Amino acid sequence: MHPDRLPGHPHIAYAGDELFVEMIPLSALAQQYGTPLFAYSKASMLAALAAYQQGFSGRQVQICYAMKANSTLAIIQLFAHAGCGFDVVSLGEMQRVLVAGGLASRIIFSGVGKTRAEMHAALEAGVGCFNVESEAELEVLNEVALNLGLQAPVSIRVNPNVDPQTHPYISTGLKGNKFGIAHEHVVQTYQRAAALPGLKVQGIDCHIGSQITQESPYLDAMDRMLDLVEAIEAAGVPIHHIDMGGGLGIEYQGETPPEAAVLWRKLLAKLDARGFGDRPLMIEPGRSLVGNAGVCVTEVLYLKPGEQKNFCIVDAAMNDLPRPAMYQAYHQIVPLKPRDTTPETWEVVGPICESGDWIGHDRDLSVAQGDLLAVMSAGAYCMSMASNYNTRNRAAEVLVDGSQAHLIRAREGYADQMRQERLIT
Ligand code: LLP
């Protein structure tokens, strides 16, 4: 029995009795590389990017992949080759972009807690823009730039106070959030930035949240941003680009987020209508480029039917797939090779010693010990958030391109995990 529908792009689909990524059966990948294993479709990532590019055709837009969603080098390399810039939030992320062949000039550096050392290194590398999140940060960035004899390109992250209608942990553009500068103070902040000799005002940015499935929060945020651009420019500070952040949601379980091209057609129409049609744009999509391009393959270790619950214990856990434990997130779970037997209801859980280590509640599955399952929509915020809790090695990752599979991250080993540790002598 096949599940009715798989989320996302058609590059991960059943053919005959097997689940494939592009032209490779996932069972073959599991056999070759072991489990838990992340497998990604290159075509799916490029199709997701193309949806944005299509929406923007003819416009001056820089797409900066928010690499926190999946920061594996080969994924960065793929997006760099496809012409993307990158949104980074740490020096570590910046180093990854440079190692993977991305251009420093196309990096925007976001985040509320940039250290002086990070600012120094990013200025020396020549990053395209700092998205500054507080007045205190402006002052420090000015000092660091002056010490280097440079001017830091800056954009100020505005908190537009728009409700993105998503999970509270991933909503970032509301008044109570730690991100950005309240829109009431923004004009003053720009005047201060313009007066600081170590800074060069470039743009304005916002990012209102993640896994946004409605278009209205974007349209509202765009209106507030344009109101601010008018006010800032009226106060004498020109704004070169407008950065609308990321946040577009994906389908995990029946959500119907707007398509990137459709959403952007509407946003561009608003820009045009308000007379900002030729203003350069930036966006910072993460999840929507990679989320539905990936799955995590896991083996059923044991079935443990119980009085209240039936447990299906698999070899992937909350260290590999932290989203269910952290956000009560739903990821569809499907068999690699569906069985014809009547499904039963299972709690799909990992081996970690925590009750919070669950991957799916109440899932109807026909499973047997040794079966392989795919946890869907695992391309974003899974591997990049993976940990070594319980001294579990982080999984391997494979990028599938047609009938070719590239191992892009070897499975971690115990020696890798203990390398930085020292016994007391
Ligand atoms: N730009 C900024 C400044 C951000 O903080 C983020 C994500 C993005 C862009 C990309 O947002 P996206 O397009 O991926 O929604 N770990 C959570 C998501 C946290 C998002 C953090 N910021 C999850 O697994 O749902």
Residues whose N, C-alpha, C, O or C-beta is under 5 A from the ligand:
A	BS01	LLP	A66 A69 S110 I170 H207 G209 S210 Q211 G245 G246 G247 L248 E284 P285 G286 R287 S288 R323 Y381
